[in-house]
Amino acid sequence: MAEAENLSLNQAALRFLERGAGLSERRAKLDTIGSGLDEFIGGWTKKQAESVLGSTRDFERIDSEFWK
């Protein structure tokens, strides 16, 4: 698939994962997979935004031992 569609192996793998998860049909209807949350953009108060960003801060840390 990667060679036939001139894709990287990562792009081809993502396409297979999308198909397996049933997202390929949905993607055709949407500009992006994440556009389903567009109605919430700009809908948070400052306090709510700070709460969400604070609770996801741990995901920004890189485990350097894992990447050795």
Phi and psi restraints in degrees (value plus and minus 20) as a CYANA .aco file:
   2 ALA   PHI     -78.0   -38.0
   2 ALA   PSI     -67.7   -27.7
   3 GLU   PHI     -88.6   -48.6
   3 GLU   PSI     -63.6   -23.6
   4 ALA   PHI     -83.5   -43.5
   4 ALA   PSI     -54.0   -14.0
   5 GLU   PHI    -126.6   -86.6
   5 GLU   PSI      -8.5    31.5
   6 ASN   PHI      33.3    73.3
   6 ASN   PSI      29.9    69.9
   7 LEU   PHI    -133.6   -93.6
   7 LEU   PSI     138.1   178.1
   8 SER   PHI     -93.3   -53.3
   8 SER   PSI     144.4   184.4
   9 LEU   PHI     -82.7   -42.7
   9 LEU   PSI     -56.5   -16.5
  10 ASN   PHI     -83.6   -43.6
  10 ASN   PSI     -63.7   -23.7
  11 GLN   PHI     -82.7   -42.7
  11 GLN   PSI     -61.4   -21.4
  12 ALA   PHI     -84.1   -44.1
  12 ALA   PSI     -63.1   -23.1
  13 ALA   PHI     -80.8   -40.8
  13 ALA   PSI     -61.8   -21.8
  14 LEU   PHI     -83.2   -43.2
  14 LEU   PSI     -58.5   -18.5
  15 ARG   PHI     -83.1   -43.1
  15 ARG   PSI     -62.8   -22.8
  16 PHE   PHI     -83.4   -43.4
  16 PHE   PSI     -60.4   -20.4
  17 LEU   PHI     -84.9   -44.9
  17 LEU   PSI     -61.5   -21.5
  18 GLU   PHI     -80.3   -40.3
  18 GLU   PSI     -64.9   -24.9
  19 ARG   PHI     -81.8   -41.8
  19 ARG   PSI     -66.5   -26.5
  20 GLY   PHI     -82.4   -42.4
  20 GLY   PSI     -52.6   -12.6
  21 ALA   PHI    -107.8   -67.8
  21 ALA   PSI     -21.1    18.9
  22 GLY   PHI      56.3    96.3
  22 GLY   PSI       0.3    40.3
  23 LEU   PHI    -112.3   -72.3
  23 LEU   PSI     -35.0     5.0
  24 SER   PHI     -85.9   -45.9
  24 SER   PSI     -57.5   -17.5
  25 GLU   PHI     -89.6   -49.6
  25 GLU   PSI     -60.6   -20.6
  26 ARG   PHI     -86.1   -46.1
  26 ARG   PSI     -59.3   -19.3
  27 ARG   PHI     -81.0   -41.0
  27 ARG   PSI     -56.2   -16.2
  28 ALA   PHI     -81.7   -41.7
  28 ALA   PSI     -47.1    -7.1
  29 LYS   PHI    -108.0   -68.0
  29 LYS   PSI     -38.6     1.4
  30 LEU   PHI    -134.5   -94.5
  30 LEU   PSI     135.0   175.0
  31 ASP   PHI     -87.3   -47.3
  31 ASP   PSI     -61.6   -21.6
  32 THR   PHI    -163.8  -123.8
  32 THR   PSI     142.3   182.3
  33 ILE   PHI     -80.6   -40.6
  33 ILE   PSI     -57.7   -17.7
  34 GLY   PHI    -101.3   -61.3
  34 GLY   PSI     -18.0    22.0
  35 SER   PHI     -89.8   -49.8
  35 SER   PSI     -30.8     9.2
  36 GLY   PHI     -85.1   -45.1
  36 GLY   PSI     -36.0     4.0
  37 LEU   PHI    -120.0   -80.0
  37 LEU   PSI     -15.1    24.9
  38 ASP   PHI     -76.4   -36.4
  38 ASP   PSI     -53.0   -13.0
  39 GLU   PHI     -84.1   -44.1
  39 GLU   PSI     -38.9     1.1
  40 PHE   PHI    -113.2   -73.2
  40 PHE   PSI     -28.2    11.8
  41 ILE   PHI     -84.8   -44.8
  41 ILE   PSI     108.2   148.2
  42 GLY   PHI      57.7    97.7
  42 GLY   PSI     -14.6    25.4
  43 GLY   PHI    -113.3   -73.3
  43 GLY   PSI     -24.6    15.4
  44 TRP   PHI    -110.9   -70.9
  44 TRP   PSI     128.0   168.0
  45 THR   PHI     -96.8   -56.8
  45 THR   PSI     147.4   187.4
  46 LYS   PHI     -79.5   -39.5
  46 LYS   PSI     -60.6   -20.6
  47 LYS   PHI     -83.4   -43.4
  47 LYS   PSI     -62.4   -22.4
  48 GLN   PHI     -84.9   -44.9
  48 GLN   PSI     -63.1   -23.1
  49 ALA   PHI     -81.9   -41.9
  49 ALA   PSI     -64.1   -24.1
  50 GLU   PHI     -82.4   -42.4
  50 GLU   PSI     -58.0   -18.0
  51 SER   PHI     -83.9   -43.9
  51 SER   PSI     -66.7   -26.7
  52 VAL   PHI     -84.7   -44.7
  52 VAL   PSI     -67.8   -27.8
  53 LEU   PHI     -83.1   -43.1
  53 LEU   PSI     -57.3   -17.3
  54 GLY   PHI     -86.0   -46.0
  54 GLY   PSI     -58.2   -18.2
  55 SER   PHI     -97.1   -57.1
  55 SER   PSI     -35.8     4.2
  56 THR   PHI    -124.6   -84.6
  56 THR   PSI     -16.1    23.9
  57 ARG   PHI     -78.7   -38.7
  57 ARG   PSI     -54.0   -14.0
  58 ASP   PHI     -80.4   -40.4
  58 ASP   PSI     -47.1    -7.1
  59 PHE   PHI     -93.5   -53.5
  59 PHE   PSI     -31.2     8.8
  60 GLU   PHI    -105.9   -65.9
  60 GLU   PSI     -32.8     7.2
  61 ARG   PHI     -98.6   -58.6
  61 ARG   PSI     118.8   158.8
  62 ILE   PHI    -123.0   -83.0
  62 ILE   PSI     108.7   148.7
  63 ASP   PHI    -105.7   -65.7
  63 ASP   PSI      74.2   114.2
  64 SER   PHI     -83.4   -43.4
  64 SER   PSI     -47.6    -7.6
  65 GLU   PHI     -84.4   -44.4
  65 GLU   PSI     -55.9   -15.9
  66 PHE   PHI     -85.8   -45.8
  66 PHE   PSI     -53.0   -13.0
  67 TRP   PHI    -113.9   -73.9
  67 TRP   PSI     -10.1    29.9
